[in-house]
Amino acid sequence: MNIAFLINQTHKEESNFTTTFLSFKAHGRGHKVFYIGLADFTYHNEHNIGAHCRVIEPSENIESQEGFLEMIRKKEKQYIDATQMDVLWIRYDPVIDMLNRPWAPPTALQFAQLIKRQGTWVINDPDKLVEATNKLYLEYFPKKIRPKTMITRSYNDVVNFLDSQDHQIILKPLTGSGGKNVFLVKKDERHNLKQTVEVITRDGYLLAQEYLPEAANGDIRFFLLNGDPIQIAGKYAGVNRIQQKGDIRSNIHQGGTAQKANVDETILATVAQVTEKLKEDGMYFVGLDIVGDKIMEINVFSPGGLNLASKLNNVDYGSLVLDHIENEVEKRKNK
């Protein structure tokens, strides 16, 4: 099959990213791989939409993820009509281009919608991703699995929310990723609160959440495929992300470490409450961030860590995902 990965920009990709992990594995299975940047699309007319892609042919001999990414970066772009793509997999982070190229993510998503209408299978469904461009998407899900949350740009609202909580709260951007500008605010240590609110709201809305004591042990990044937990031989695709000492952020990019996740019945019961809607929304590949019995975030654009889960559990979740995609593509071709 021909599988296209929609990314921010090639030079911003890393060899240890989940995107590289999956695209290299797809290449090793004999598939043609396209890399598309957010600014690479072209619309000629309603029957002719495509992108200037970097292409890796199945015949090219590449031995590692590092070599694969190096090869991709050396490739000259070539125009590929969207009808030649069996799958367009959206794997960009909307936050990366929020300041310098704010036009790029929403426009690329519109192109993905048009390509879907031409018959290409787009992961995740771009029509629903429009509703999930920030953390408000979590509010569409059952209250029971959500932490107490407030979204605002008002300093007074934040003060009132802090006063209503037991001890402390988390403040972070509504539109954000990678653990940037995330703050823990205690009731008795609010002397910098106004400046903190100003820093976060400078670029948009602020999200305030109750602090969950279980967060001291990090969080669980838990993966779903077509609404179901990813598992092999009873080993669930999850990573326990542990923050550095003195830090509240468990994100790997912010110095957090990855450990094998203990997936218990509480986690599975929490996950079960969101799977049906995710499947209905066409959210095919999803990463949930779980603390205790709450889901802190639903990552639907470019959830990372599947490669770490594979390594920690000594199983190949990437091949399981690609098996599923190959079967779905075959079904679509035979309709």
C-alpha positions in Angstrom: 0.0 0.0 0.0 0.9 3.7 -0.3 0.9 5.3 3.1 1.4 9.0 3.7 2.4 10.6 7.0 1.4 14.2 7.5 3.9 15.9 9.7 4.9 19.5 10.7 8.2 19.6 8.8 10.8 17.0 8.1 13.6 18.7 9.9 11.6 18.8 13.1 11.2 15.0 13.1 13.4 12.8 15.2 14.5 9.2 14.8 13.0 8.2 18.1 9.5 9.6 17.4 6.6 7.3 17.1 6.0 8.6 13.5 9.5 7.4 12.5 9.0 4.1 14.3 5.7 3.4 12.4 6.9 4.7 9.0 10.1 2.8 9.1 8.2 -0.4 10.0 5.8 0.3 7.1 8.7 0.6 4.7 10.1 -2.7 6.1 6.9 -4.4 5.2 7.2 -3.4 1.6 5.0 -0.3 1.5 5.7 3.0 -0.3 6.0 5.8 2.3 5.2 9.5 1.7 6.2 12.3 4.0 4.1 15.4 3.7 4.7 18.7 5.5 1.9 21.0 6.5 2.8 23.5 3.7 3.2 20.9 0.9 -0.4 20.5 -0.3 -1.7 21.7 -3.7 -5.3 22.1 -4.8 -5.8 22.2 -8.6 -9.5 21.5 -8.7 -12.0 19.3 -6.9 -10.7 16.2 -8.8 -7.0 17.0 -8.5 -5.6 17.5 -5.0 -2.2 16.3 -3.9 1.0 17.2 -2.2 4.7 17.6 -2.8 6.0 14.6 -0.9 9.3 13.0 0.1 9.0 9.4 -1.1 10.7 6.3 0.1 10.3 3.4 -2.3 9.9 -0.2 -1.0 13.0 -1.3 -2.9 15.3 1.1 -1.0 17.5 -0.7 1.5 17.4 1.1 4.9 18.5 -0.6 8.1 17.5 1.7 10.9 15.1 4.4 12.0 18.1 6.8 12.0 18.9 5.8 8.4 15.3 6.1 7.4 14.9 9.6 8.6 18.3 10.6 7.1 17.1 9.2 3.8 13.8 11.1 4.0 15.6 14.4 4.6 17.8 13.9 1.5 14.8 13.3 -0.8 13.7 15.9 -3.3 10.0 16.5 -3.2 7.7 15.1 -5.9 4.1 15.8 -6.6 1.8 12.9 -5.7 -1.9 13.0 -6.4 -4.0 12.1 -3.4 -5.7 9.3 -5.3 -2.4 7.5 -5.1 -2.5 7.5 -1.3 -4.2 4.5 0.3 -3.8 6.1 3.8 -3.1 9.6 4.9 -2.0 9.4 8.5 -2.2 12.8 10.3 0.8 12.9 12.6 1.5 16.6 13.2 1.5 18.6 16.4 -0.8 21.7 16.0 1.1 23.5 18.8 4.5 23.5 17.1 3.4 25.9 14.4 1.0 27.9 16.5 3.2 31.0 16.7 5.4 31.1 13.6 2.9 29.4 11.1 -0.5 29.7 12.6 -2.1 29.2 9.2 -0.4 25.9 8.5 -2.3 23.4 10.9 -5.9 24.5 10.1 -5.2 24.7 6.4 -3.6 21.2 6.3 -6.6 19.8 8.2 -8.9 21.3 5.5 -6.8 19.6 2.8 -7.1 16.4 4.7 -10.9 16.8 4.7 -10.9 17.2 1.0 -8.7 14.2 0.5 -11.0 12.1 2.6 -13.9 13.1 0.3 -11.9 11.8 -2.6 -11.9 8.4 -1.0 -8.5 8.2 0.7 -8.7 6.8 4.3 -7.5 9.5 6.6 -6.4 8.7 10.1 -7.7 10.2 12.4 -10.9 11.4 10.8 -10.2 15.1 9.9 -13.9 16.1 10.2 -13.8 15.2 13.9 -10.3 16.4 14.5 -11.6 19.9 13.9 -13.4 19.5 17.3 -10.2 18.2 18.9 -7.6 20.9 18.2 -7.2 21.6 21.9 -7.9 20.1 25.3 -11.6 21.1 25.2 -12.2 17.8 23.4 -12.0 16.0 26.7 -15.2 17.9 27.8 -17.3 15.8 25.3 -16.6 12.7 27.4 -18.3 11.5 30.7 -17.8 13.8 33.7 -16.9 10.8 35.8 -13.5 10.3 34.1 -12.6 14.0 33.9 -10.8 16.0 36.5 -12.4 19.2 37.8 -11.6 21.7 35.1 -12.1 25.4 34.3 -11.1 27.2 31.1 -10.8 31.0 31.1 -8.6 34.0 30.5 -9.7 35.7 33.7 -7.3 36.0 36.7 -10.3 36.3 39.1 -11.8 33.1 37.7 -8.5 31.3 38.5 -8.4 32.7 42.0 -11.9 31.5 42.6 -11.1 28.0 41.2 -8.1 27.8 43.4 -10.1 28.8 46.5 -12.7 26.0 45.7 -10.1 23.3 45.6 -8.6 21.4 48.6 -4.9 22.3 48.3 -3.5 23.0 44.8 -4.3 23.2 41.1 -2.5 22.7 37.8 -2.5 25.6 35.3 -1.6 25.0 31.6 -2.4 26.3 28.1 -5.7 25.1 26.6 -3.8 24.6 23.4 -0.4 23.1 24.3 1.7 20.0 24.2 4.9 18.6 25.5 4.5 19.9 29.0 5.3 23.5 28.2 4.0 26.3 30.5 2.6 23.8 33.0 2.5 25.1 36.6 1.5 23.8 40.0 -0.1 26.4 42.2 -0.6 25.9 46.0 -3.3 27.7 48.0 -0.7 29.2 50.4 1.8 30.1 47.7 0.0 32.3 45.2 2.3 35.3 45.2 3.3 34.7 41.5 -0.2 33.6 40.5 -1.0 36.8 38.5 2.2 36.6 36.5 1.7 32.9 35.9 -1.8 33.5 34.5 -0.4 36.3 32.3 2.3 34.0 30.9 -0.2 31.3 29.9 -3.0 33.6 28.6 -0.5 35.6 26.4 -1.1 33.0 23.7 -4.7 32.0 24.3 -7.0 30.4 26.9 -5.8 28.9 30.2 -6.9 25.5 31.5 -7.1 25.0 35.3 -7.4 21.5 36.7 -7.7 20.0 40.1 -4.4 18.4 41.3 -4.7 14.6 41.7 -2.4 13.2 44.4 -1.8 10.1 42.3 0.1 12.4 39.8 3.1 12.2 42.2 3.7 8.8 40.6 3.5 10.2 37.1 0.8 9.3 34.5 0.0 6.4 32.1 0.1 7.0 28.4 -2.3 4.4 27.2 -2.9 3.5 23.5 -6.1 2.7 21.7 -6.6 1.4 18.1 -10.0 1.8 16.6 -11.5 2.3 20.0 -9.9 -0.8 21.6 -6.9 -1.0 23.9 -3.8 -2.2 22.1 -2.5 -5.4 23.6 -0.4 -8.4 22.7 -0.6 -11.5 24.9 -2.2 -9.6 27.7 0.4 -6.9 27.6 -1.2 -3.5 27.1 0.4 -0.7 25.1 1.1 1.8 27.9 3.9 3.7 29.4 4.2 5.0 32.9 5.8 8.4 32.5 7.6 9.5 35.7 8.6 13.1 36.2 12.0 14.3 37.4 12.4 15.1 41.1 11.0 18.5 41.8 9.0 18.7 38.5 5.3 18.1 38.0 5.6 17.3 34.3 5.9 13.7 33.3 6.4 14.4 29.5 9.4 12.6 28.1 10.4 15.7 26.2 10.6 17.6 29.6 13.0 15.0 31.2 10.4 12.5 32.3 11.4 8.8 32.2 9.5 5.9 30.8 8.7 2.8 32.9 6.6 -0.3 32.3 3.0 0.6 33.0 0.9 -1.4 35.6 -2.4 -1.5 33.8 -5.0 -2.5 36.4 -8.8 -2.8 36.4 -9.2 0.8 37.4 -7.4 2.0 34.3 -9.3 -0.4 32.1 -12.7 0.7 33.5 -11.7 4.3 33.0 -10.7 3.6 29.4 -13.9 1.7 28.7 -16.0 4.9 29.3 -14.4 6.7 26.3 -13.8 4.0 23.7 -17.3 4.1 22.1 -17.3 7.8 21.4 -13.7 7.7 20.2 -14.6 5.0 17.7 -17.7 6.9 16.6 -15.5 10.0 16.1 -13.2 8.1 13.8 -10.3 8.5 16.3 -8.4 5.4 15.0 -5.1 5.9 16.9 -5.3 7.6 20.3 -3.1 8.1 23.3 -4.8 8.7 26.7 -3.0 10.3 29.6 -4.4 8.7 32.7 -3.9 9.6 36.4 -5.7 7.3 38.9 -9.3 7.0 37.5 -9.2 10.2 35.5 -8.2 11.0 32.0 -6.1 14.2 31.9 -5.8 14.5 28.1 -6.9 12.7 25.0 -4.2 12.9 22.4 -5.5 12.4 18.8 -3.1 14.2 16.6 0.4 12.8 17.2 0.4 10.6 20.4 3.9 9.4 21.0 5.5 6.6 23.1 4.3 3.5 21.2 7.9 2.6 20.5 8.7 3.0 24.2 5.7 0.7 25.1 7.0 -1.9 22.6 10.5 -1.8 24.1 9.4 -1.9 27.7 7.0 -4.8 27.1 9.3 -6.6 24.7 6.5 -6.9 22.1 6.0 -5.3 18.7 2.9 -3.0 18.9 3.9 -1.3 15.6 3.4 -4.4 13.6 0.0 -5.0 15.3 -1.1 -1.5 14.3 0.1 -2.0 10.7 -1.5 -5.4 10.5 -4.8 -3.7 11.3 -4.3 -0.9 8.8 -3.3 -3.3 6.0 -6.5 -5.4 6.7 -8.7 -2.2 6.6 -7.1 -1.0 3.4 -7.7 -4.4 1.8 -11.4 -4.3 2.9 -11.8 -0.8 1.4 -10.3 -1.9 -1.9 -12.7 -4.8 -2.1 -15.8 -2.8 -1.4 
